């Protein structure tokens, strides 16, 4: 959220941000001092969720294929005699 108590002449919808040299994810407005961070969750939480989702999908595919395989083995082929 932008600082509403800014007494500088910068426009609150567009502040002149500069990147912090020690933290590339942190930006600070040069006039009013408003701070913003680009990567708020750099821990890789999104990658972890994608891994869980892919494991869930793989498990579902294995269960479906196993069920189809069991159905095919239990149903004997019916031959027609003439």
PDB file of N, CA, C and O in Angstrom:
ATOM      1  N   UNK A   1       0.847  -1.170   0.000  1.00  0.00           N
ATOM      2  CA  UNK A   1       0.000   0.000   0.000  1.00  0.00           C
ATOM      3  C   UNK A   1       0.889   1.227   0.000  1.00  0.00           C
ATOM      4  O   UNK A   1       1.907   1.269   0.690  1.00  0.00           O
ATOM      5  N   UNK A   2       0.505   2.212  -0.766  1.00  0.00           N
ATOM      6  CA  UNK A   2       1.299   3.414  -0.854  1.00  0.00           C
ATOM      7  C   UNK A   2       1.091   4.286   0.373  1.00  0.00           C
ATOM      8  O   UNK A   2       0.018   4.294   0.977  1.00  0.00           O
ATOM      9  N   UNK A   3       2.128   5.011   0.724  1.00  0.00           N
ATOM     10  CA  UNK A   3       2.084   5.889   1.884  1.00  0.00           C
ATOM     11  C   UNK A   3       1.226   7.107   1.562  1.00  0.00           C
ATOM     12  O   UNK A   3       1.570   7.893   0.678  1.00  0.00           O
ATOM     13  N   UNK A   4       0.112   7.268   2.273  1.00  0.00           N
ATOM     14  CA  UNK A   4      -0.798   8.391   2.022  1.00  0.00           C
ATOM     15  C   UNK A   4      -0.303   9.685   2.660  1.00  0.00           C
ATOM     16  O   UNK A   4      -0.800  10.760   2.322  1.00  0.00           O
ATOM     17  N   UNK A   5       0.660   9.609   3.571  1.00  0.00           N
ATOM     18  CA  UNK A   5       1.186  10.784   4.249  1.00  0.00           C
ATOM     19  C   UNK A   5       2.400  11.368   3.532  1.00  0.00           C
ATOM     20  O   UNK A   5       3.169  12.125   4.123  1.00  0.00           O
ATOM     21  N   UNK A   6       2.566  11.023   2.290  1.00  0.00           N
ATOM     22  CA  UNK A   6       3.710  11.513   1.528  1.00  0.00           C
ATOM     23  C   UNK A   6       3.533  13.009   1.256  1.00  0.00           C
ATOM     24  O   UNK A   6       2.514  13.421   0.701  1.00  0.00           O
ATOM     25  N   UNK A   7       4.508  13.810   1.639  1.00  0.00           N
ATOM     26  CA  UNK A   7       4.442  15.248   1.422  1.00  0.00           C
ATOM     27  C   UNK A   7       5.321  15.673   0.246  1.00  0.00           C
ATOM     28  O   UNK A   7       5.543  16.861   0.016  1.00  0.00           O
ATOM     29  N   UNK A   8       5.811  14.686  -0.487  1.00  0.00           N
ATOM     30  CA  UNK A   8       6.617  14.987  -1.663  1.00  0.00           C
ATOM     31  C   UNK A   8       5.699  15.227  -2.858  1.00  0.00           C
ATOM     32  O   UNK A   8       4.488  15.025  -2.767  1.00  0.00           O
ATOM     33  N   UNK A   9       6.262  15.648  -3.946  1.00  0.00           N
ATOM     34  CA  UNK A   9       5.457  15.957  -5.121  1.00  0.00           C
ATOM     35  C   UNK A   9       5.358  14.790  -6.109  1.00  0.00           C
ATOM     36  O   UNK A   9       5.058  15.003  -7.284  1.00  0.00           O
ATOM     37  N   UNK A  10       5.607  13.560  -5.647  1.00  0.00           N
ATOM     38  CA  UNK A  10       5.492  12.425  -6.570  1.00  0.00           C
ATOM     39  C   UNK A  10       4.037  11.986  -6.683  1.00  0.00           C
ATOM     40  O   UNK A  10       3.252  12.157  -5.750  1.00  0.00           O
ATOM     41  N   UNK A  11       3.693  11.428  -7.815  1.00  0.00           N
ATOM     42  CA  UNK A  11       2.350  10.929  -8.058  1.00  0.00           C
ATOM     43  C   UNK A  11       2.232   9.571  -7.372  1.00  0.00           C
ATOM     44  O   UNK A  11       3.084   8.706  -7.577  1.00  0.00           O
ATOM     45  N   UNK A  12       1.178   9.364  -6.550  1.00  0.00           N
ATOM     46  CA  UNK A  12       1.062   8.124  -5.794  1.00  0.00           C
ATOM     47  C   UNK A  12       0.839   6.912  -6.679  1.00  0.00           C
ATOM     48  O   UNK A  12       1.170   5.798  -6.273  1.00  0.00           O
ATOM     49  N   UNK A  13       0.294   7.087  -7.867  1.00  0.00           N
ATOM     50  CA  UNK A  13       0.110   5.945  -8.749  1.00  0.00           C
ATOM     51  C   UNK A  13       1.399   5.592  -9.499  1.00  0.00           C
ATOM     52  O   UNK A  13       1.519   4.496 -10.047  1.00  0.00           O
ATOM     53  N   UNK A  14       2.343   6.503  -9.524  1.00  0.00           N
ATOM     54  CA  UNK A  14       3.632   6.219 -10.163  1.00  0.00           C
ATOM     55  C   UNK A  14       4.734   6.934  -9.401  1.00  0.00           C
ATOM     56  O   UNK A  14       4.932   8.137  -9.567  1.00  0.00           O
ATOM     57  N   UNK A  15       5.443   6.201  -8.573  1.00  0.00           N
ATOM     58  CA  UNK A  15       6.583   6.755  -7.842  1.00  0.00           C
ATOM     59  C   UNK A  15       7.861   6.391  -8.600  1.00  0.00           C
ATOM     60  O   UNK A  15       7.924   5.337  -9.232  1.00  0.00           O
ATOM     61  N   UNK A  16       8.870   7.247  -8.543  1.00  0.00           N
ATOM     62  CA  UNK A  16      10.146   6.904  -9.194  1.00  0.00           C
ATOM     63  C   UNK A  16      10.929   5.903  -8.340  1.00  0.00           C
ATOM     64  O   UNK A  16      11.720   6.295  -7.482  1.00  0.00           O
ATOM     65  N   UNK A  17      10.704   4.607  -8.580  1.00  0.00           N
ATOM     66  CA  UNK A  17      11.336   3.560  -7.782  1.00  0.00           C
ATOM     67  C   UNK A  17      12.756   3.292  -8.252  1.00  0.00           C
ATOM     68  O   UNK A  17      13.069   3.377  -9.440  1.00  0.00           O
ATOM     69  N   UNK A  18      13.610   2.964  -7.280  1.00  0.00           N
ATOM     70  CA  UNK A  18      14.989   2.565  -7.557  1.00  0.00           C
ATOM     71  C   UNK A  18      15.231   1.227  -6.867  1.00  0.00           C
ATOM     72  O   UNK A  18      14.725   0.983  -5.772  1.00  0.00           O
ATOM     73  N   UNK A  19      16.008   0.366  -7.515  1.00  0.00           N
ATOM     74  CA  UNK A  19      16.281  -0.961  -6.973  1.00  0.00           C
ATOM     75  C   UNK A  19      17.364  -0.882  -5.910  1.00  0.00           C
ATOM     76  O   UNK A  19      18.361  -0.179  -6.074  1.00  0.00           O
ATOM     77  N   UNK A  20      17.159  -1.612  -4.816  1.00  0.00           N
ATOM     78  CA  UNK A  20      18.145  -1.693  -3.745  1.00  0.00           C
ATOM     79  C   UNK A  20      19.323  -2.523  -4.245  1.00  0.00           C
ATOM     80  O   UNK A  20      19.131  -3.600  -4.808  1.00  0.00           O
ATOM     81  N   UNK A  21      20.532  -2.028  -4.044  1.00  0.00           N
ATOM     82  CA  UNK A  21      21.706  -2.742  -4.548  1.00  0.00           C
ATOM     83  C   UNK A  21      22.012  -3.995  -3.742  1.00  0.00           C
ATOM     84  O   UNK A  21      22.622  -4.927  -4.266  1.00  0.00           O
ATOM     85  N   UNK A  22      21.603  -4.037  -2.481  1.00  0.00           N
ATOM     86  CA  UNK A  22      21.857  -5.207  -1.640  1.00  0.00           C
ATOM     87  C   UNK A  22      20.745  -6.250  -1.725  1.00  0.00           C
ATOM     88  O   UNK A  22      20.969  -7.415  -1.396  1.00  0.00           O
ATOM     89  N   UNK A  23      19.555  -5.850  -2.160  1.00  0.00           N
ATOM     90  CA  UNK A  23      18.410  -6.768  -2.275  1.00  0.00           C
ATOM     91  C   UNK A  23      17.723  -6.495  -3.612  1.00  0.00           C
ATOM     92  O   UNK A  23      16.996  -5.509  -3.731  1.00  0.00           O
ATOM     93  N   UNK A  24      17.933  -7.341  -4.614  1.00  0.00           N
ATOM     94  CA  UNK A  24      17.352  -7.075  -5.941  1.00  0.00           C
ATOM     95  C   UNK A  24      15.831  -7.180  -5.992  1.00  0.00           C
ATOM     96  O   UNK A  24      15.231  -6.767  -6.984  1.00  0.00           O
ATOM     97  N   UNK A  25      15.192  -7.717  -4.961  1.00  0.00           N
ATOM     98  CA  UNK A  25      13.730  -7.807  -4.929  1.00  0.00           C
ATOM     99  C   UNK A  25      13.086  -6.586  -4.300  1.00  0.00           C
ATOM    100  O   UNK A  25      11.861  -6.464  -4.321  1.00  0.00           O
ATOM    101  N   UNK A  26      13.870  -5.683  -3.743  1.00  0.00           N
ATOM    102  CA  UNK A  26      13.334  -4.531  -3.013  1.00  0.00           C
ATOM    103  C   UNK A  26      13.517  -3.263  -3.836  1.00  0.00           C
ATOM    104  O   UNK A  26      14.596  -2.987  -4.359  1.00  0.00           O
ATOM    105  N   UNK A  27      12.429  -2.498  -3.936  1.00  0.00           N
ATOM    106  CA  UNK A  27      12.444  -1.213  -4.627  1.00  0.00           C
ATOM    107  C   UNK A  27      11.951  -0.141  -3.670  1.00  0.00           C
ATOM    108  O   UNK A  27      11.034  -0.382  -2.885  1.00  0.00           O
ATOM    109  N   UNK A  28      12.557   1.051  -3.731  1.00  0.00           N
ATOM    110  CA  UNK A  28      12.201   2.167  -2.856  1.00  0.00           C
ATOM    111  C   UNK A  28      11.964   3.400  -3.713  1.00  0.00           C
ATOM    112  O   UNK A  28      12.722   3.684  -4.641  1.00  0.00           O
ATOM    113  N   UNK A  29      10.877   4.146  -3.380  1.00  0.00           N
ATOM    114  CA  UNK A  29      10.613   5.400  -4.077  1.00  0.00           C
ATOM    115  C   UNK A  29      11.666   6.420  -3.659  1.00  0.00           C
ATOM    116  O   UNK A  29      11.954   6.573  -2.472  1.00  0.00           O
ATOM    117  N   UNK A  30      12.231   7.106  -4.625  1.00  0.00           N
ATOM    118  CA  UNK A  30      13.284   8.077  -4.333  1.00  0.00           C
ATOM    119  C   UNK A  30      12.754   9.327  -3.654  1.00  0.00           C
ATOM    120  O   UNK A  30      13.506  10.024  -2.974  1.00  0.00           O
ATOM    121  N   UNK A  31      11.466   9.623  -3.828  1.00  0.00           N
ATOM    122  CA  UNK A  31      10.915  10.850  -3.252  1.00  0.00           C
ATOM    123  C   UNK A  31      10.222  10.620  -1.914  1.00  0.00           C
ATOM    124  O   UNK A  31      10.482  11.346  -0.954  1.00  0.00           O
ATOM    125  N   UNK A  32       9.340   9.620  -1.835  1.00  0.00           N
ATOM    126  CA  UNK A  32       8.546   9.460  -0.607  1.00  0.00           C
ATOM    127  C   UNK A  32       8.992   8.289   0.265  1.00  0.00           C
ATOM    128  O   UNK A  32       8.541   8.192   1.406  1.00  0.00           O
ATOM    129  N   UNK A  33       9.852   7.404  -0.215  1.00  0.00           N
ATOM    130  CA  UNK A  33      10.364   6.304   0.597  1.00  0.00           C
ATOM    131  C   UNK A  33       9.477   5.080   0.662  1.00  0.00           C
ATOM    132  O   UNK A  33       9.718   4.192   1.480  1.00  0.00           O
ATOM    133  N   UNK A  34       8.447   5.009  -0.185  1.00  0.00           N
ATOM    134  CA  UNK A  34       7.575   3.835  -0.209  1.00  0.00           C
ATOM    135  C   UNK A  34       8.395   2.635  -0.673  1.00  0.00           C
ATOM    136  O   UNK A  34       9.139   2.721  -1.650  1.00  0.00           O
ATOM    137  N   UNK A  35       8.251   1.510   0.038  1.00  0.00           N
ATOM    138  CA  UNK A  35       8.997   0.301  -0.303  1.00  0.00           C
ATOM    139  C   UNK A  35       8.076  -0.714  -0.963  1.00  0.00           C
ATOM    140  O   UNK A  35       6.907  -0.838  -0.599  1.00  0.00           O
ATOM    141  N   UNK A  36       8.616  -1.436  -1.936  1.00  0.00           N
ATOM    142  CA  UNK A  36       7.908  -2.541  -2.581  1.00  0.00           C
ATOM    143  C   UNK A  36       8.879  -3.681  -2.770  1.00  0.00           C
ATOM    144  O   UNK A  36      10.065  -3.478  -3.027  1.00  0.00           O
ATOM    145  N   UNK A  37       8.348  -4.896  -2.637  1.00  0.00           N
ATOM    146  CA  UNK A  37       9.143  -6.092  -2.901  1.00  0.00           C
ATOM    147  C   UNK A  37       8.476  -6.867  -4.015  1.00  0.00           C
ATOM    148  O   UNK A  37       7.255  -7.020  -4.030  1.00  0.00           O
ATOM    149  N   UNK A  38       9.276  -7.358  -4.951  1.00  0.00           N
ATOM    150  CA  UNK A  38       8.730  -8.082  -6.093  1.00  0.00           C
ATOM    151  C   UNK A  38       8.413  -9.520  -5.704  1.00  0.00           C
ATOM    152  O   UNK A  38       7.283  -9.971  -5.892  1.00  0.00           O
ATOM    153  N   UNK A  39       9.371 -10.233  -5.174  1.00  0.00           N
ATOM    154  CA  UNK A  39       9.172 -11.631  -4.777  1.00  0.00           C
ATOM    155  C   UNK A  39       8.935 -11.682  -3.280  1.00  0.00           C
ATOM    156  O   UNK A  39       9.878 -11.649  -2.489  1.00  0.00           O
ATOM    157  N   UNK A  40       7.678 -11.763  -2.900  1.00  0.00           N
ATOM    158  CA  UNK A  40       7.361 -11.809  -1.474  1.00  0.00           C
ATOM    159  C   UNK A  40       7.547 -13.206  -0.900  1.00  0.00           C
ATOM    160  O   UNK A  40       7.741 -13.346   0.308  1.00  0.00           O
ATOM    161  N   UNK A  41       7.495 -14.244  -1.731  1.00  0.00           N
ATOM    162  CA  UNK A  41       7.650 -15.616  -1.265  1.00  0.00           C
ATOM    163  C   UNK A  41       8.778 -16.291  -2.056  1.00  0.00           C
ATOM    164  O   UNK A  41       8.510 -17.136  -2.911  1.00  0.00           O
ATOM    165  N   UNK A  42      10.025 -15.929  -1.780  1.00  0.00           N
ATOM    166  CA  UNK A  42      11.125 -16.515  -2.541  1.00  0.00           C
ATOM    167  C   UNK A  42      11.476 -17.928  -2.100  1.00  0.00           C
ATOM    168  O   UNK A  42      12.485 -18.472  -2.548  1.00  0.00           O
ATOM    169  N   UNK A  43      10.668 -18.539  -1.229  1.00  0.00           N
ATOM    170  CA  UNK A  43      11.004 -19.845  -0.684  1.00  0.00           C
ATOM    171  C   UNK A  43      10.726 -20.992  -1.648  1.00  0.00           C
ATOM    172  O   UNK A  43      11.080 -22.132  -1.351  1.00  0.00           O
ATOM    173  N   UNK A  44      10.111 -20.729  -2.776  1.00  0.00           N
ATOM    174  CA  UNK A  44       9.795 -21.790  -3.720  1.00  0.00           C
ATOM    175  C   UNK A  44       8.501 -22.507  -3.391  1.00  0.00           C
ATOM    176  O   UNK A  44       8.331 -23.669  -3.760  1.00  0.00           O
ATOM    177  N   UNK A  45       7.585 -21.840  -2.703  1.00  0.00           N
ATOM    178  CA  UNK A  45       6.316 -22.450  -2.315  1.00  0.00           C
ATOM    179  C   UNK A  45       5.495 -22.832  -3.544  1.00  0.00           C
ATOM    180  O   UNK A  45       4.814 -23.857  -3.538  1.00  0.00           O
ATOM    181  N   UNK A  46       5.553 -22.022  -4.591  1.00  0.00           N
ATOM    182  CA  UNK A  46       4.836 -22.337  -5.826  1.00  0.00           C
ATOM    183  C   UNK A  46       5.356 -23.603  -6.475  1.00  0.00           C
ATOM    184  O   UNK A  46       4.578 -24.398  -7.003  1.00  0.00           O
ATOM    185  N   UNK A  47       6.661 -23.797  -6.440  1.00  0.00           N
ATOM    186  CA  UNK A  47       7.250 -25.013  -6.998  1.00  0.00           C
ATOM    187  C   UNK A  47       6.809 -26.243  -6.209  1.00  0.00           C
ATOM    188  O   UNK A  47       6.564 -27.306  -6.780  1.00  0.00           O
ATOM    189  N   UNK A  48       6.710 -26.084  -4.895  1.00  0.00           N
ATOM    190  CA  UNK A  48       6.257 -27.183  -4.046  1.00  0.00           C
ATOM    191  C   UNK A  48       4.814 -27.556  -4.375  1.00  0.00           C
ATOM    192  O   UNK A  48       4.475 -28.738  -4.446  1.00  0.00           O
ATOM    193  N   UNK A  49       3.969 -26.553  -4.574  1.00  0.00           N
ATOM    194  CA  UNK A  49       2.575 -26.829  -4.934  1.00  0.00           C
ATOM    195  C   UNK A  49       2.473 -27.511  -6.294  1.00  0.00           C
ATOM    196  O   UNK A  49       1.659 -28.417  -6.473  1.00  0.00           O
ATOM    197  N   UNK A  50       3.287 -27.087  -7.246  1.00  0.00           N
ATOM    198  CA  UNK A  50       3.290 -27.730  -8.566  1.00  0.00           C
ATOM    199  C   UNK A  50       3.734 -29.186  -8.458  1.00  0.00           C
ATOM    200  O   UNK A  50       3.200 -30.051  -9.152  1.00  0.00           O
ATOM    201  N   UNK A  51       4.703 -29.461  -7.597  1.00  0.00           N
ATOM    202  CA  UNK A  51       5.155 -30.836  -7.385  1.00  0.00           C
ATOM    203  C   UNK A  51       4.034 -31.682  -6.807  1.00  0.00           C
ATOM    204  O   UNK A  51       3.802 -32.800  -7.266  1.00  0.00           O
ATOM    205  N   UNK A  52       3.334 -31.162  -5.803  1.00  0.00           N
ATOM    206  CA  UNK A  52       2.214 -31.900  -5.217  1.00  0.00           C
ATOM    207  C   UNK A  52       1.110 -32.153  -6.234  1.00  0.00           C
ATOM    208  O   UNK A  52       0.543 -33.244  -6.281  1.00  0.00           O
ATOM    209  N   UNK A  53       0.807 -31.151  -7.046  1.00  0.00           N
ATOM    210  CA  UNK A  53      -0.221 -31.305  -8.071  1.00  0.00           C
ATOM    211  C   UNK A  53       0.171 -32.367  -9.093  1.00  0.00           C
ATOM    212  O   UNK A  53      -0.660 -33.189  -9.478  1.00  0.00           O
ATOM    213  N   UNK A  54       1.413 -32.358  -9.531  1.00  0.00           N
ATOM    214  CA  UNK A  54       1.849 -33.345 -10.517  1.00  0.00           C
ATOM    215  C   UNK A  54       1.856 -34.753  -9.925  1.00  0.00           C
ATOM    216  O   UNK A  54       1.532 -35.714 -10.623  1.00  0.00           O
ATOM    217  N   UNK A  55       2.220 -34.890  -8.647  1.00  0.00           N
ATOM    218  CA  UNK A  55       2.168 -36.208  -8.008  1.00  0.00           C
ATOM    219  C   UNK A  55       0.727 -36.700  -7.885  1.00  0.00           C
ATOM    220  O   UNK A  55       0.455 -37.884  -8.080  1.00  0.00           O
ATOM    221  N   UNK A  56      -0.185 -35.801  -7.565  1.00  0.00           N
ATOM    222  CA  UNK A  56      -1.596 -36.170  -7.471  1.00  0.00           C
ATOM    223  C   UNK A  56      -2.128 -36.638  -8.824  1.00  0.00           C
ATOM    224  O   UNK A  56      -2.833 -37.645  -8.901  1.00  0.00           O
ATOM    225  N   UNK A  57      -1.798 -35.920  -9.875  1.00  0.00           N
ATOM    226  CA  UNK A  57      -2.252 -36.299 -11.224  1.00  0.00           C
ATOM    227  C   UNK A  57      -1.654 -37.637 -11.627  1.00  0.00           C
ATOM    228  O   UNK A  57      -2.353 -38.479 -12.190  1.00  0.00           O
ATOM    229  N   UNK A  58      -0.369 -37.845 -11.348  1.00  0.00           N
ATOM    230  CA  UNK A  58       0.272 -39.113 -11.695  1.00  0.00           C
ATOM    231  C   UNK A  58      -0.373 -40.264 -10.934  1.00  0.00           C
ATOM    232  O   UNK A  58      -0.585 -41.336 -11.500  1.00  0.00           O
ATOM    233  N   UNK A  59      -0.683 -40.056  -9.669  1.00  0.00           N
ATOM    234  CA  UNK A  59      -1.351 -41.090  -8.880  1.00  0.00           C
ATOM    235  C   UNK A  59      -2.723 -41.419  -9.458  1.00  0.00           C
ATOM    236  O   UNK A  59      -3.097 -42.590  -9.538  1.00  0.00           O
ATOM    237  N   UNK A  60      -3.471 -40.405  -9.859  1.00  0.00           N
ATOM    238  CA  UNK A  60      -4.795 -40.633 -10.435  1.00  0.00           C
ATOM    239  C   UNK A  60      -4.700 -41.413 -11.750  1.00  0.00           C
ATOM    240  O   UNK A  60      -5.522 -42.294 -12.003  1.00  0.00           O
ATOM    241  N   UNK A  61      -3.724 -41.104 -12.574  1.00  0.00           N
ATOM    242  CA  UNK A  61      -3.540 -41.813 -13.842  1.00  0.00           C
ATOM    243  C   UNK A  61      -3.185 -43.273 -13.575  1.00  0.00           C
ATOM    244  O   UNK A  61      -3.681 -44.165 -14.263  1.00  0.00           O
ATOM    245  N   UNK A  62      -2.333 -43.524 -12.585  1.00  0.00           N
ATOM    246  CA  UNK A  62      -1.952 -44.902 -12.254  1.00  0.00           C
ATOM    247  C   UNK A  62      -3.163 -45.683 -11.756  1.00  0.00           C
ATOM    248  O   UNK A  62      -3.348 -46.839 -12.135  1.00  0.00           O
ATOM    249  N   UNK A  63      -3.988 -45.071 -10.915  1.00  0.00           N
ATOM    250  CA  UNK A  63      -5.182 -45.745 -10.393  1.00  0.00           C
ATOM    251  C   UNK A  63      -6.143 -46.068 -11.529  1.00  0.00           C
ATOM    252  O   UNK A  63      -6.684 -47.173 -11.571  1.00  0.00           O
ATOM    253  N   UNK A  64      -6.369 -45.140 -12.446  1.00  0.00           N
ATOM    254  CA  UNK A  64      -7.285 -45.370 -13.565  1.00  0.00           C
ATOM    255  C   UNK A  64      -6.759 -46.482 -14.471  1.00  0.00           C
ATOM    256  O   UNK A  64      -7.520 -47.356 -14.885  1.00  0.00           O
ATOM    257  N   UNK A  65      -5.467 -46.453 -14.779  1.00  0.00           N
ATOM    258  CA  UNK A  65      -4.895 -47.499 -15.634  1.00  0.00           C
ATOM    259  C   UNK A  65      -4.948 -48.861 -14.959  1.00  0.00           C
ATOM    260  O   UNK A  65      -5.210 -49.868 -15.616  1.00  0.00           O
ATOM    261  N   UNK A  66      -4.703 -48.904 -13.660  1.00  0.00           N
ATOM    262  CA  UNK A  66      -4.763 -50.165 -12.932  1.00  0.00           C
ATOM    263  C   UNK A  66      -6.188 -50.706 -12.914  1.00  0.00           C
ATOM    264  O   UNK A  66      -6.397 -51.911 -13.060  1.00  0.00           O
ATOM    265  N   UNK A  67      -7.161 -49.828 -12.736  1.00  0.00           N
ATOM    266  CA  UNK A  67      -8.563 -50.253 -12.736  1.00  0.00           C
ATOM    267  C   UNK A  67      -8.959 -50.800 -14.104  1.00  0.00           C
ATOM    268  O   UNK A  67      -9.643 -51.820 -14.191  1.00  0.00           O
ATOM    269  N   UNK A  68      -8.530 -50.126 -15.173  1.00  0.00           N
ATOM    270  CA  UNK A  68      -8.839 -50.610 -16.521  1.00  0.00           C
ATOM    271  C   UNK A  68      -8.160 -51.949 -16.787  1.00  0.00           C
ATOM    272  O   UNK A  68      -8.742 -52.819 -17.433  1.00  0.00           O
ATOM    273  N   UNK A  69      -6.963 -52.117 -16.305  1.00  0.00           N
ATOM    274  CA  UNK A  69      -6.217 -53.359 -16.492  1.00  0.00           C
ATOM    275  C   UNK A  69      -6.901 -54.503 -15.750  1.00  0.00           C
ATOM    276  O   UNK A  69      -6.991 -55.611 -16.280  1.00  0.00           O
ATOM    277  N   UNK A  70      -7.386 -54.253 -14.529  1.00  0.00           N
ATOM    278  CA  UNK A  70      -8.090 -55.290 -13.765  1.00  0.00           C
ATOM    279  C   UNK A  70      -9.412 -55.649 -14.420  1.00  0.00           C
ATOM    280  O   UNK A  70      -9.788 -56.821 -14.436  1.00  0.00           O
ATOM    281  N   UNK A  71     -10.125 -54.675 -14.959  1.00  0.00           N
ATOM    282  CA  UNK A  71     -11.388 -54.950 -15.646  1.00  0.00           C
ATOM    283  C   UNK A  71     -11.165 -55.810 -16.883  1.00  0.00           C
ATOM    284  O   UNK A  71     -11.972 -56.692 -17.175  1.00  0.00           O
ATOM    285  N   UNK A  72     -10.095 -55.569 -17.603  1.00  0.00           N
ATOM    286  CA  UNK A  72      -9.801 -56.350 -18.809  1.00  0.00           C
ATOM    287  C   UNK A  72      -9.422 -57.786 -18.460  1.00  0.00           C
ATOM    288  O   UNK A  72      -9.745 -58.709 -19.208  1.00  0.00           O
ATOM    289  N   UNK A  73      -8.743 -57.983 -17.335  1.00  0.00           N
ATOM    290  CA  UNK A  73      -8.347 -59.336 -16.939  1.00  0.00           C
ATOM    291  C   UNK A  73      -9.523 -60.130 -16.399  1.00  0.00           C
ATOM    292  O   UNK A  73      -9.556 -61.347 -16.578  1.00  0.00           O
ATOM    293  N   UNK A  74     -10.487 -59.498 -15.749  1.00  0.00           N
ATOM    294  CA  UNK A  74     -11.625 -60.200 -15.166  1.00  0.00           C
ATOM    295  C   UNK A  74     -12.682 -60.557 -16.208  1.00  0.00           C
ATOM    296  O   UNK A  74     -13.412 -61.530 -16.023  1.00  0.00           O
ATOM    297  N   UNK A  75     -12.780 -59.815 -17.270  1.00  0.00           N
ATOM    298  CA  UNK A  75     -13.783 -60.065 -18.293  1.00  0.00           C
ATOM    299  C   UNK A  75     -13.168 -60.954 -19.376  1.00  0.00           C
ATOM    300  O   UNK A  75     -12.352 -60.484 -20.168  1.00  0.00           O
ATOM    301  N   UNK A  76     -13.556 -62.250 -19.417  1.00  0.00           N
ATOM    302  CA  UNK A  76     -12.995 -63.115 -20.460  1.00  0.00           C
ATOM    303  C   UNK A  76     -13.601 -62.783 -21.822  1.00  0.00           C
ATOM    304  O   UNK A  76     -14.741 -62.330 -21.921  1.00  0.00           O
ATOM    305  N   UNK A  77     -12.845 -63.010 -22.817  1.00  0.00           N
ATOM    306  CA  UNK A  77     -13.324 -62.759 -24.168  1.00  0.00           C
ATOM    307  C   UNK A  77     -14.370 -63.792 -24.536  1.00  0.00           C
ATOM    308  O   UNK A  77     -14.153 -64.991 -24.363  1.00  0.00           O
ATOM    309  N   UNK A  78     -15.480 -63.342 -25.031  1.00  0.00           N
ATOM    310  CA  UNK A  78     -16.567 -64.233 -25.419  1.00  0.00           C
ATOM    311  C   UNK A  78     -16.393 -64.563 -26.903  1.00  0.00           C
ATOM    312  O   UNK A  78     -16.375 -63.683 -27.763  1.00  0.00           O
ATOM    313  N   UNK A  79     -16.266 -65.845 -27.165  1.00  0.00           N
ATOM    314  CA  UNK A  79     -16.115 -66.250 -28.566  1.00  0.00           C
ATOM    315  C   UNK A  79     -17.464 -66.726 -29.096  1.00  0.00           C
ATOM    316  O   UNK A  79     -18.229 -67.377 -28.385  1.00  0.00           O
ATOM    317  N   UNK A  80     -17.729 -66.407 -30.293  1.00  0.00           N
ATOM    318  CA  UNK A  80     -18.987 -66.796 -30.906  1.00  0.00           C
ATOM    319  C   UNK A  80     -18.755 -68.085 -31.690  1.00  0.00           C
ATOM    320  O   UNK A  80     -17.818 -68.192 -32.481  1.00  0.00           O
ATOM    321  N   UNK A  81     -19.621 -69.050 -31.454  1.00  0.00           N
ATOM    322  CA  UNK A  81     -19.525 -70.319 -32.193  1.00  0.00           C
ATOM    323  C   UNK A  81     -20.617 -70.348 -33.245  1.00  0.00           C
ATOM    324  O   UNK A  81     -21.745 -69.917 -33.007  1.00  0.00           O
ATOM    325  N   UNK A  82     -20.264 -70.857 -34.401  1.00  0.00           N
ATOM    326  CA  UNK A  82     -21.236 -70.919 -35.481  1.00  0.00           C
ATOM    327  C   UNK A  82     -21.621 -72.332 -35.762  1.00  0.00           C
ATOM    328  O   UNK A  82     -22.437 -72.584 -36.648  1.00  0.00           O
TER     329      UNK A  82
END
